[in-house]
């Protein structure tokens, strides 16, 4: 096989890996989106659908990792090809974990489905919307080689953190005033923290994209506002 044919084969294989990664990103985003819808609408059936779909998401992530290993063994890539296939392998892991976190939200939705909400859900759905925007931005950056879009995904994590802290503070005050809601209030705090963790995995995606594009290791913190000092309880 001549060099032109080898290059064509490599490009075709990489395109297949990219396509499978995009499909995985769509599934992970949908898992979180459906889980939050199930929570807000108190839809047990939809929540269980998210839980049941997790095995397929896990299998897809494992298949991508195996395909990346085969690609490396077959072509022994260097430079940007190596960075790309390595990034795809690591990004599949982060997307699989985002899907797992969606399952965690779905489990909370099942637990809370038969109870009246302690308050209208406003900040948590907003966190979900921003999380989806982050995933979309990170994947667009990967496909288009757009470093600025990857940086934008990192910056959006600040808003996720702000909303998570808002949920924590609000629930804490409500639980102090009404101890009977402690169990449900704690469940909502856990959902907000779960979404915050999912957003951290998206910043991992963006960091990988930046590495593919620039060849340099980047930290999401470079593109976010400076962190404020924490108080005594870690908030």
C-alpha positions as CSV (number, residue, x, y, z in Angstrom):
1,X,0.0,0.0,0.0
2,X,1.5,3.3,-1.0
3,X,1.7,6.4,1.1
4,X,-1.4,8.0,-0.4
5,X,-3.5,5.0,0.2
6,X,-2.2,4.7,3.8
7,X,-3.1,8.4,4.4
8,X,-6.6,7.8,3.0
9,X,-7.1,4.8,5.2
10,X,-5.9,6.6,8.3
11,X,-8.2,9.6,7.5
12,X,-11.1,7.2,7.0
13,X,-10.4,5.4,10.3
14,X,-10.1,8.7,12.2
15,X,-13.4,9.9,10.7
16,X,-15.1,6.7,11.9
17,X,-13.7,7.3,15.4
18,X,-14.9,10.9,15.4
19,X,-18.3,9.9,14.3
20,X,-18.6,7.2,17.0
21,X,-17.5,9.8,19.6
22,X,-20.1,12.3,18.4
23,X,-22.8,9.6,18.8
24,X,-21.6,8.8,22.3
25,X,-21.7,12.5,23.1
26,X,-25.3,12.7,21.9
27,X,-26.2,9.7,24.1
28,X,-24.5,11.1,27.1
29,X,-26.2,14.5,26.7
30,X,-29.6,12.9,26.1
31,X,-29.1,10.8,29.3
32,X,-28.7,13.9,31.4
33,X,-31.5,15.8,29.5
34,X,-34.0,13.0,29.9
35,X,-33.1,12.4,33.6
36,X,-33.7,16.1,34.4
37,X,-37.0,16.0,32.5
38,X,-38.0,13.0,34.5
39,X,-37.1,14.8,37.7
40,X,-39.0,17.9,36.8
41,X,-42.0,16.1,35.5
42,X,-41.8,13.3,38.1
43,X,-41.8,10.7,35.3
44,X,-40.6,7.4,36.8
45,X,-40.9,5.6,33.4
46,X,-38.6,8.0,31.7
47,X,-36.1,7.9,34.6
48,X,-36.0,4.1,34.4
49,X,-35.5,4.4,30.6
50,X,-32.3,6.4,31.3
51,X,-31.1,3.9,33.8
52,X,-31.8,0.9,31.5
53,X,-29.9,2.6,28.6
54,X,-26.7,3.0,30.5
55,X,-25.4,-0.4,29.5
56,X,-25.5,0.5,25.8
57,X,-23.7,3.7,26.5
58,X,-21.0,1.8,28.4
59,X,-20.6,-0.7,25.6
60,X,-20.2,2.1,23.0
61,X,-17.5,3.8,25.1
62,X,-15.6,0.5,25.5
63,X,-15.8,-0.1,21.8
64,X,-14.3,3.3,21.0
65,X,-11.5,2.6,23.4
66,X,-10.8,-0.7,21.8
67,X,-10.9,0.8,18.3
68,X,-8.4,3.5,19.4
69,X,-6.0,0.8,20.6
70,X,-6.3,-1.1,17.4
71,X,-5.7,2.1,15.4
72,X,-2.5,2.8,17.4
73,X,-1.3,-0.8,16.9
74,X,-2.0,-0.8,13.2
75,X,-0.8,2.6,12.1
76,X,1.7,3.6,14.9
77,X,0.5,7.3,14.6
78,X,2.7,10.3,15.5
79,X,2.1,14.0,15.9
80,X,-1.5,15.2,15.4
81,X,-2.8,11.7,14.5
82,X,-1.5,10.4,17.8
83,X,-2.9,13.3,19.7
84,X,-6.3,12.9,18.0
85,X,-6.7,9.2,18.7
86,X,-5.4,9.6,22.3
87,X,-7.9,12.4,22.8
88,X,-10.8,10.3,21.4
89,X,-10.0,7.5,23.8
90,X,-9.9,9.8,26.8
91,X,-13.0,11.7,25.7
92,X,-15.0,8.5,25.5
93,X,-14.2,7.9,29.1
94,X,-15.4,11.3,30.2
95,X,-18.6,11.0,28.1
96,X,-19.3,7.6,29.6
97,X,-19.0,9.1,33.1
98,X,-21.3,12.0,32.1
99,X,-23.8,9.3,31.1
100,X,-23.3,7.6,34.5
101,X,-24.0,10.9,36.2
102,X,-27.2,11.2,34.2
103,X,-28.2,7.8,35.6
104,X,-27.6,9.1,39.1
105,X,-29.9,12.0,38.4
106,X,-32.5,9.5,37.1
107,X,-32.3,7.5,40.3
108,X,-32.9,10.7,42.3
109,X,-35.9,11.3,40.0
110,X,-37.3,7.9,40.8
111,X,-36.9,8.6,44.6
112,X,-38.6,12.0,44.4
113,X,-41.3,11.1,41.9
114,X,-44.1,10.5,44.5
115,X,-43.3,13.6,46.6
116,X,-44.2,17.2,46.2
117,X,-41.2,19.4,45.5
118,X,-39.9,21.4,48.4
119,X,-39.7,24.4,46.0
120,X,-40.1,25.0,42.3
121,X,-37.1,23.7,40.3
122,X,-35.5,26.6,38.6
123,X,-31.7,26.5,39.0
124,X,-31.3,22.7,38.5
125,X,-33.0,22.7,35.0
126,X,-30.9,25.8,34.1
127,X,-27.8,23.8,35.0
128,X,-28.9,21.1,32.7
129,X,-29.3,23.5,29.8
130,X,-25.9,25.0,30.3
131,X,-24.3,21.6,30.6
132,X,-25.8,20.6,27.2
133,X,-24.4,23.9,25.8
134,X,-21.0,23.0,27.1
135,X,-21.1,19.5,25.6
136,X,-22.2,20.9,22.2
137,X,-19.5,23.5,22.3
138,X,-16.8,21.0,23.2
139,X,-17.8,18.6,20.4
140,X,-18.1,21.4,17.8
141,X,-14.6,22.5,18.8
142,X,-13.3,19.0,18.3
143,X,-14.9,18.5,14.9
144,X,-14.0,22.0,13.6
145,X,-10.6,22.4,15.3
146,X,-11.9,25.5,17.0
147,X,-9.8,26.4,20.0
148,X,-12.0,29.4,20.9
149,X,-15.1,27.3,21.1
150,X,-13.2,24.9,23.5
151,X,-12.2,27.8,25.7
152,X,-15.9,28.9,25.7
153,X,-16.9,25.5,27.0
154,X,-14.5,25.9,29.8
155,X,-15.7,29.4,30.7
156,X,-19.3,28.2,31.0
157,X,-18.4,26.0,33.9
158,X,-18.3,29.1,36.1
159,X,-22.1,29.5,35.7
160,X,-22.6,25.9,36.6
161,X,-20.6,26.3,39.8
162,X,-22.5,29.5,40.6
163,X,-25.9,27.7,40.2
164,X,-24.7,24.7,42.2
165,X,-23.7,27.0,45.1
166,X,-27.1,28.8,44.8
167,X,-28.9,25.5,45.1
168,X,-26.8,24.5,48.1
169,X,-27.3,27.8,50.0
170,X,-31.1,27.9,49.3
171,X,-31.6,24.3,50.3
172,X,-29.5,24.7,53.4
173,X,-31.6,27.7,54.6
174,X,-34.8,25.9,53.9
175,X,-33.7,22.7,55.7
176,X,-32.7,24.8,58.8
177,X,-36.2,26.4,58.8
178,X,-38.1,23.1,58.0
179,X,-36.2,20.1,59.2
180,X,-38.9,17.8,57.8
181,X,-37.6,18.5,54.3
182,X,-34.0,17.5,55.0
183,X,-34.2,14.3,53.0
184,X,-35.7,15.9,49.9
185,X,-33.6,19.0,50.2
186,X,-30.4,16.8,50.4
187,X,-31.5,14.9,47.3
188,X,-31.8,18.2,45.3
189,X,-28.4,19.3,46.6
190,X,-27.0,15.9,45.4
191,X,-28.5,16.4,41.9
192,X,-26.9,19.9,41.7
193,X,-23.6,18.5,42.7
194,X,-24.0,15.7,40.2
195,X,-24.5,18.2,37.4
196,X,-21.5,20.2,38.6
197,X,-19.4,17.0,38.4
198,X,-20.7,16.4,34.9
199,X,-19.6,19.9,33.8
200,X,-16.1,19.1,35.1
201,X,-16.0,16.2,32.8
202,X,-16.9,18.5,29.9
203,X,-14.0,20.8,30.7
204,X,-11.9,17.7,30.5
205,X,-13.2,17.2,26.9
206,X,-12.4,20.8,26.1
207,X,-8.8,20.4,27.5
208,X,-8.3,17.4,25.2
209,X,-9.6,19.3,22.2
210,X,-7.1,22.1,22.9
211,X,-4.3,19.6,23.1
212,X,-5.3,18.1,19.8
213,X,-5.4,21.6,18.1
214,X,-2.3,23.2,19.7
215,X,-0.1,20.3,20.8
216,X,0.1,21.9,24.2
217,X,-1.4,20.8,27.5
218,X,-4.0,23.3,28.6
219,X,-6.0,23.7,31.9
220,X,-9.6,24.8,31.9
221,X,-8.8,27.2,34.8
222,X,-6.9,29.3,32.3
223,X,-10.1,30.3,30.6
224,X,-12.3,30.7,33.7
225,X,-12.5,33.6,36.2
226,X,-10.1,33.4,39.1
227,X,-11.4,31.3,42.0
228,X,-12.5,33.0,45.1
229,X,-11.2,31.9,48.5
230,X,-13.3,29.2,50.1
231,X,-15.0,29.7,53.5
232,X,-14.6,27.3,56.4
233,X,-17.3,24.8,55.2
234,X,-15.6,24.5,51.7
235,X,-18.3,26.4,49.7
